[in-house]
Amino acid sequence: MAQSISKTVLFEQAPIPRAVAQLAVPTILSSLVMVLYNLADTYFVGMLGNPVQNAAVTLAAPVLLAFNAVNNLFGVGSSSMMSRALGRKDYETVSRSSSFGFCCAVAFGLLFSLGCTVFWGPLMTLLGADSVTWEATAGYLYWTVTLGATPAILNVVMAYLVRAEGSALHASIGTMSGCLLNIVLDPIFILPWGLNLGAAGAGCATFLSNCVACIYFLVLLAVKRGRTYVCIDPRKFTLKKEIVVGVCGVGIPAAIQNLLNVTGMTILNNFTSAYGADAVAAMGITYKIYMVPMYISMGLSQGIMPLISYNYASGNIRRMKQTVWFAARAALTLIITVAVFYFIFPGFFVSLFMDNQIIIDYGSRFLHGFCLRLPFLCVDFLAVGVFQAVGMGREALVFAILRKVLLEIPALCILNWLFPLYGLAYAQFVAEVILSAAAVIVLARLFSRLSREKACA
């Protein structure tokens, strides 16, 4: 395969800055476009000037975040397995791992929709919806979850599968196509001059956009048949122990990490909802603003995972280490710059989404707390990406439990008690400072162990 030869050069010989840029930049761009489409929901719903509609999008966010549990289980798990198999030149495992990830993503997407629909009432209560926000939140969830869970999950998982063999550009184009369409459709479905559906319109636009992204990936794989190791043929699906353990060993800890994120976000929203719809809307807007640098960090860590996995499996530890250190320096420089601007001009960024002085005041104080954690979050994301890339699912799980169960959730309770409402924005900062220090220690020990093993081989 001519394509596999070019990808081998990228993984094994290209200069580190060029290899990282070729793999990570498209992933970061697609992540930023995903942020834009999340911001678009908030922005266009905010144009209605109705805090209840904006609060609905915020309250529904934990359910959409829960999609990432399935995305990570079969996307991160399968892509890590695929890249490591490519490093060993085990192409049969690559095909079977991708088929396993694809088929399971479809099945779990359908189960997710069914489960949320059956337990609709308890779910809405758990999210913090009340008599004021219930109808708007239900309208948004109908399109994004009841109808939209499967396409939302599937398009992300297929992007992971395509990216695993180095096709970061195609993965990003597929993701970005859906996101850009969502941005175009949002005002048409949400605003009074269009269909005037409010938050439900934002959900409908998201559903249609995810369907388009899925179609792009299905067409891409059909066109590239015979020139790619990514396989979505159900006939290649297998429950062989080495495939299931290899995928789930990385995917399950990654999924648990996201479920814990959902738990943390749900607790945050429930605490915030006690202060009214204005506070909920402000917290939602602030979180969306904060997502821009967060997704840059996430996109970088996901983008370099195939490069790390490949060189780890092929035994090129020196190149693997160079990749991580280069990515860390580049990411921290950018993230710290963004955090400084957020800290100095918080009111400006919040006012872009809703010209309401109460919400701007709330949001400015929230953003101060959120932006402090960004550099530490960047280090943590990069470390967890390395753990997932080399198959260290246990370490990734330990970090997830530390972040949410032992650090962030207790901090939310304590800080909300000490500093009502405003203390909530600083809970994640406390958690990430501790985790980033632990990440540096664990990474240093990993590289030291790999170097010793290489020297003894």
C-alpha positions in Angstrom: 0.0 0.0 0.0 1.5 3.3 -1.1 -0.4 5.1 1.7 1.0 2.8 4.4 4.6 3.6 3.2 4.0 7.4 3.5 2.5 6.9 6.9 5.5 4.8 8.0 7.8 7.7 7.0 5.7 10.1 9.0 5.7 7.8 12.1 9.4 6.8 11.9 11.5 9.4 10.1 9.8 12.8 9.8 11.2 15.6 12.1 9.3 15.7 15.3 7.9 19.2 14.8 6.6 18.2 11.3 5.2 14.9 12.5 3.4 16.5 15.5 2.1 19.3 13.3 0.8 17.0 10.6 -1.0 14.8 13.1 -2.0 17.3 15.8 -2.9 20.5 13.9 -5.8 19.0 12.0 -7.0 17.4 15.3 -6.8 20.7 17.1 -8.6 22.5 14.3 -11.4 20.0 14.4 -11.5 20.3 18.2 -11.8 24.1 17.9 -14.6 23.7 15.3 -16.4 21.4 17.8 -16.0 24.2 20.4 -17.4 26.7 17.9 -20.5 24.5 17.3 -20.9 24.2 21.1 -20.5 28.0 21.4 -22.9 28.4 18.5 -25.7 26.7 20.4 -25.0 29.0 23.4 -24.5 32.1 21.2 -27.7 31.8 19.1 -29.8 30.6 22.0 -28.4 33.6 24.0 -29.6 35.9 21.2 -33.2 35.1 22.3 -32.4 37.0 25.5 -34.1 34.2 27.5 -32.0 32.8 30.4 -34.3 29.8 30.6 -33.5 28.7 27.0 -29.8 29.1 27.7 -30.1 27.2 31.0 -31.7 24.3 29.1 -28.6 23.9 27.0 -26.4 24.0 30.1 -28.5 21.5 32.0 -28.4 19.0 29.1 -24.6 19.3 28.7 -23.8 16.3 31.1 -25.8 13.9 28.9 -23.9 15.0 25.8 -20.7 14.7 27.7 -21.7 11.2 28.6 -21.5 10.3 24.9 -17.7 10.7 25.3 -17.7 7.7 27.6 -18.8 5.5 24.7 -16.5 7.5 22.3 -13.5 6.9 24.5 -14.4 3.2 25.2 -14.5 2.3 21.5 -12.7 5.3 19.9 -9.7 5.7 22.2 -9.5 2.0 22.9 -9.7 0.9 19.3 -7.4 3.6 18.0 -4.7 2.8 20.6 -4.9 -0.9 19.8 -4.7 -0.1 16.0 -1.7 2.2 16.3 0.2 -0.3 18.4 -0.6 -3.1 16.0 0.6 -0.9 13.1 3.9 -0.4 15.0 4.2 -4.2 15.1 3.1 -4.5 11.4 0.2 -6.7 12.6 -2.4 -5.5 10.0 -5.0 -8.2 10.8 -5.3 -6.9 14.3 -5.7 -3.4 13.0 -8.7 -4.4 10.8 -10.4 -6.5 13.5 -9.9 -3.8 16.2 -11.5 -1.2 14.0 -14.4 -3.4 13.1 -14.9 -4.2 16.8 -14.9 -0.4 17.7 -17.3 0.5 14.9 -19.9 -2.3 15.6 -19.9 -1.7 19.3 -20.3 2.1 18.8 -23.5 1.5 16.8 -24.9 -0.9 19.4 -24.1 1.3 22.4 -25.4 4.4 20.7 -28.8 2.7 20.3 -28.7 1.4 23.9 -27.9 5.0 25.1 -30.9 6.4 23.3 -33.2 3.7 24.6 -32.0 4.0 28.2 -32.4 7.7 28.3 -35.8 7.6 26.7 -37.1 4.9 29.1 -35.8 6.8 32.2 -36.7 10.2 30.9 -38.3 11.6 34.1 -35.6 10.6 36.6 -32.9 11.8 34.1 -34.5 15.3 33.9 -34.6 15.5 37.7 -31.0 14.3 38.0 -29.9 17.0 35.6 -31.4 19.7 37.8 -34.3 20.7 35.5 -37.3 22.2 37.4 -40.7 23.5 36.4 -39.2 26.5 34.7 -36.5 24.8 32.6 -38.1 21.4 32.1 -39.8 22.0 28.7 -36.9 23.7 27.1 -34.4 21.0 28.4 -36.7 18.2 27.2 -36.9 19.7 23.7 -33.1 19.9 23.4 -32.6 16.4 24.7 -35.2 14.9 22.3 -33.1 15.7 19.3 -29.6 15.3 20.7 -30.2 12.1 22.7 -33.4 10.3 21.8 -32.8 10.6 18.1 -29.2 11.8 18.0 -27.1 9.6 20.3 -26.0 7.0 17.7 -24.8 9.5 15.0 -23.2 11.7 17.6 -21.2 8.7 19.0 -20.5 7.1 15.6 -19.0 10.1 13.9 -16.5 10.6 16.7 -15.5 6.9 16.9 -14.9 6.8 13.1 -12.7 9.9 13.4 -10.6 8.0 16.0 -10.4 5.0 13.7 -9.3 7.0 10.7 -6.8 9.0 12.8 -5.2 5.9 14.2 -3.4 5.1 10.9 -2.2 8.7 10.5 -5.0 10.2 8.4 -5.6 13.1 10.8 -6.6 15.5 8.0 -9.5 13.2 6.8 -10.6 12.6 10.4 -10.7 16.4 11.0 -12.6 17.1 7.8 -15.3 14.6 8.7 -15.7 16.1 12.2 -15.5 19.7 10.9 -18.1 19.1 8.2 -20.7 18.3 10.8 -19.7 21.1 13.1 -19.7 23.8 10.3 -23.1 22.6 9.1 -24.4 22.9 12.7 -23.2 26.5 12.9 -25.0 27.3 9.7 -28.2 25.6 10.8 -28.3 27.0 14.3 -29.7 30.4 13.6 -32.2 29.0 11.1 -33.7 26.6 13.7 -33.3 28.7 16.8 -34.1 32.4 16.0 -37.5 34.0 15.5 -36.8 34.9 11.9 -36.3 31.2 11.2 -38.2 28.2 12.7 -38.1 29.9 16.2 -37.6 26.5 18.0 -35.2 27.9 20.7 -33.2 25.3 22.5 -35.0 22.5 20.7 -33.9 24.0 17.4 -30.3 23.9 18.6 -30.7 20.2 19.3 -32.3 19.5 15.9 -29.4 21.3 14.1 -26.9 19.2 16.1 -28.7 15.9 15.2 -28.7 16.7 11.4 -25.1 17.8 11.5 -23.9 14.6 13.2 -25.8 12.6 10.5 -23.9 14.4 7.8 -20.5 13.7 9.5 -21.3 10.0 9.7 -22.1 10.0 6.0 -18.8 11.6 5.2 -16.8 8.9 7.0 -18.9 6.1 5.5 -18.2 7.5 2.0 -14.5 8.1 2.7 -14.0 4.5 3.8 -15.9 3.2 0.8 -13.7 5.3 -1.6 -10.5 4.2 0.2 -11.4 0.5 0.3 -8.2 -1.5 -0.4 -6.0 1.5 0.5 -6.7 1.6 4.2 -6.5 -0.8 7.2 -9.6 0.7 8.8 -12.4 -1.8 8.5 -16.1 -1.4 9.5 -17.2 -4.7 7.9 -19.3 -6.6 10.5 -17.8 -9.8 9.2 -14.5 -8.8 10.7 -16.1 -8.3 14.1 -14.7 -10.7 16.7 -14.8 -11.3 20.4 -11.3 -12.8 20.6 -9.8 -12.2 23.9 -6.7 -10.3 22.7 -9.0 -7.8 20.7 -11.5 -7.3 23.5 -8.9 -7.0 26.2 -6.7 -4.8 24.1 -9.5 -2.3 23.3 -11.2 -2.3 26.6 -8.0 -2.3 28.6 -7.5 1.3 27.4 -11.1 2.2 26.5 -12.8 1.3 29.8 -10.6 3.6 32.0 -11.1 6.4 29.4 -14.9 5.8 29.5 -14.9 5.9 33.3 -12.9 9.1 33.2 -15.7 10.7 31.1 -18.5 9.3 33.3 -16.8 10.9 36.2 -16.6 14.1 34.3 -20.4 13.9 33.8 -20.8 13.3 37.5 -18.7 16.4 38.3 -20.6 18.5 35.8 -24.0 17.3 37.0 -23.0 18.2 40.6 -21.7 21.6 39.5 -25.0 22.3 37.6 -27.1 21.2 40.6 -25.2 23.4 43.0 -25.4 26.3 40.5 -29.2 25.8 39.8 -29.9 26.6 43.5 -28.9 30.2 42.7 -31.4 30.6 39.8 -31.5 30.5 35.9 -29.2 33.5 35.6 -26.4 31.8 37.5 -26.9 28.6 35.5 -26.8 30.5 32.2 -23.7 32.3 33.3 -22.0 29.1 34.3 -22.8 27.5 31.0 -21.5 30.5 29.0 -18.3 30.5 31.1 -17.8 26.8 30.6 -18.2 27.1 26.8 -15.6 30.0 26.7 -13.2 27.8 28.8 -13.7 24.9 26.4 -11.7 26.7 23.7 -8.3 26.2 25.3 -9.4 23.0 26.9 -10.2 21.5 23.5 -6.8 22.7 22.2 -5.1 20.7 24.9 -7.4 17.7 24.3 -6.9 17.9 20.5 -3.1 18.0 20.9 -3.1 15.0 23.2 -5.4 13.0 20.9 -3.5 14.1 17.8 -0.1 12.7 18.9 -1.5 9.5 20.3 -0.9 7.5 17.1 2.7 8.7 16.9 3.4 7.8 20.5 1.6 4.4 20.2 3.5 3.5 17.0 7.0 4.4 18.3 6.3 2.7 21.7 5.3 -0.5 19.9 8.2 -0.4 17.5 10.7 0.3 20.4 11.8 3.8 19.3 11.6 5.2 22.9 13.8 8.2 22.1 11.4 9.5 19.4 8.5 8.9 21.7 10.0 11.0 24.4 10.9 13.8 22.0 7.3 13.9 20.8 5.9 14.3 24.3 8.4 17.0 25.4 7.9 19.0 22.2 4.1 18.8 22.4 4.2 19.9 26.1 6.3 23.0 25.4 4.2 24.1 22.4 0.9 23.5 24.2 1.9 25.3 27.5 3.1 28.4 25.6 -0.3 28.7 23.8 -2.5 27.8 26.8 -0.8 30.2 29.2 -1.2 33.0 26.7 -5.0 32.3 26.4 -5.4 32.0 30.1 -3.8 35.4 30.7 -6.3 37.1 28.2 -9.2 35.3 29.9 -8.1 36.5 33.3 -7.6 40.2 32.3 -10.7 40.6 30.1 -13.4 38.2 31.5 -16.3 40.5 31.1 -15.6 41.0 27.4 -15.7 37.3 26.6 -18.9 36.7 28.6 -20.6 39.7 27.0 -20.1 38.2 23.5 -22.8 35.6 24.3 -25.3 37.6 26.3 -25.6 41.3 26.9 -27.0 41.0 30.4 -25.1 42.7 33.2 -26.1 40.2 35.9 -24.9 37.3 33.7 -21.7 39.2 32.8 -20.9 39.8 36.5 -21.5 36.2 37.4 -19.6 34.9 34.4 -16.6 37.2 34.9 -16.0 35.8 38.4 -16.5 32.3 37.2 -14.0 32.7 34.4 -11.3 33.9 36.8 -11.5 30.6 38.5 -11.7 28.5 35.4 -8.7 30.0 33.6 -6.4 29.4 36.5 -6.5 25.6 36.0 -5.7 25.7 32.2 -1.9 25.2 32.3 -2.2 22.4 34.8 -5.1 20.8 32.8 -2.8 20.9 29.7 -0.1 18.8 31.5 -2.7 16.4 32.8 -4.3 15.8 29.4 -1.0 15.2 27.8 0.0 12.7 30.4 -3.3 10.8 30.2 -2.9 10.7 26.4 0.5 9.1 26.8 -1.0 6.5 29.2 -3.8 5.7 26.7 -1.4 5.5 23.8 0.9 3.0 25.4 -1.9 0.8 26.9 -1.5 2.0 30.5 -5.3 2.0 31.1 -4.8 1.5 34.9 -2.8 4.7 35.3 -5.4 6.6 33.2 -8.2 5.3 35.5 -6.3 6.2 38.6 -5.9 9.8 37.4 -9.6 9.9 36.6 -10.6 8.7 40.0 -8.2 11.1 41.7 -9.5 14.1 39.7 -13.2 13.6 40.3 -13.8 11.4 43.3 -11.0 12.3 45.6 -10.3 15.9 44.6 -12.8 17.8 42.4 -16.2 16.6 43.8 -15.1 17.1 47.5 -13.7 20.5 46.5 -17.0 21.5 44.9 -18.8 20.7 48.2 -16.3 22.4 50.5 -15.7 25.6 48.4 -19.4 26.1 47.7 -19.9 25.9 51.5 -17.0 28.3 52.2 -17.7 30.7 49.3 -21.3 30.2 48.1 -21.6 29.9 44.3 -18.3 31.6 43.4 -16.2 28.9 45.1 -17.5 26.3 42.5 -15.3 27.8 39.8 -12.1 27.1 41.7 -12.7 23.4 42.6 -11.2 22.1 39.3 -8.2 24.4 39.8 -7.4 22.7 43.1 -7.7 19.2 41.5 -5.6 20.0 38.5 -2.7 21.5 40.4 -2.3 18.2 42.3 -2.8 16.0 39.3 -0.3 17.9 37.1 2.4 17.3 39.7 1.5 13.6 39.8 1.5 13.5 36.0 5.1 14.8 35.7 6.3 12.2 38.3 4.5 9.2 36.6 5.7 10.3 33.1 9.3 10.6 34.3 9.2 7.1 35.8 7.6 5.7 32.7 10.4 7.1 30.5 13.1 6.0 32.9 11.7 2.4 32.9 11.4 2.3 29.1 15.0 3.6 28.7 16.3 0.9 31.1 14.4 -1.8 29.2 15.8 -0.6 25.9 19.3 -0.6 27.3 19.0 -4.2 28.5 17.4 -5.4 25.3 
